[in-house]
Amino acid sequence: MSLPTSALQSSTLPAAPAQLAEGAAVGKSEVREAFDQFVGQTFFGQMLSTMRKTVGKPAYFHGGRAEEIFQSQLDQVLSEEMTNASADQFSGPMFELFMLGRS
């Protein structure tokens, strides 16, 4: 089954320049937000995980596996909050280099 040529032509028409500029701005901001989230949560998540490994388990008051699960959930929430607060400060230059390669 083939499409009529008019359907093919209408689907391949370029968008208006105003639509392209608006789409590029929205697309870039969405990419920036996703980039900040990924870099921030990866960085802060690894940092918190490494910090937890440096502290040993207490001899008497350890909560077992339940405490370990709660700590991992707490670390995830903390990494999300730290990402929202300050990820753009160190991921900004990395994002600019990333976008430089895409242009």
N, C-alpha and C positions, 0 to 999 in steps of 0.2 A: 504494500500500500504506500503510495507516494503522496506527498503534500503538493498542492497546487503551487505554482511559482509565486503567486501573489502572497501566499502565507509565508513562504520562505523569505521573500523580500521584506515583508513587514516585520518579521522577527529579527532581521539582521540590520535594521536601520539604526544608525548611531543616535545616542541620546543627545538632547540639546546641551550646549555648553554650560548653561546654568545648572542643569541637572547633574552633569558630570562634576562640576565644582562642588555642588552640595553633597553629592555622594562621596566624593573623595574626602571632604572634610569630616563627614560622619564616619566614614570607613577608617580614617586615620585616628580619630579619637577613640573608636572602639578597639582598634589594634593597640593603641597606647594603653588603654585600660587593661586589656587582656595581658599585655606585656608586663605592666606593673604588677598585676596580680600574680602572674607566674613567677617572675623574678623575685618579688618580695616574699611570697610564701615559700618558695624553694630556699631562699637565703635564710630567712628567719626560722623556718622549720628545721633546717640543718643545724643552725646555730643552737636552737633550743635542745635539739636531740643530743648534740655534742656536749652541751652543758649538763644535761641530765646524766650522761655517762660518767662524768667526772665525780659525781656524788654517789657514794656507796649506799647500800640499803642499811637502815638502822637495825640494830640487833634485836630489839624487843617490840617496837611499834611499827612493823611493816604491815601494810594492808593486803599483801599478796597480789594476785593477778588483778583483782578489782582495782587496787590502787594504781597499778601500771596502766590499766585501760583508762582510768580517769585522768592520769597524768598525760597520756597521749592525746586525749580529747582536749584537755586544758591547753596543751602546747599548740594544738591546731587552732584553737580560738585565739590564743595569744599571738600566733603568727599572722592570723588574719587581721587582728587589730593593729599590730605593728606595721603591717603592709599598708593598711588604710592611712595610718598616721605619717609614714615616712618613706614608703617605697619609691616614690617619684624622685627623691633626692639622689639616690644612687642608680636608679634604672634609667633616668633621663638621658645621660650621655650614652648609655648602651642602646637605648631606643633610637637615638639620633644616628648612631653608626649603623644600626640595623636598617633604618629607612634610607640611609645614604646608598646602601647596596641595592635597594629596590628601585630607586629612581632611574 
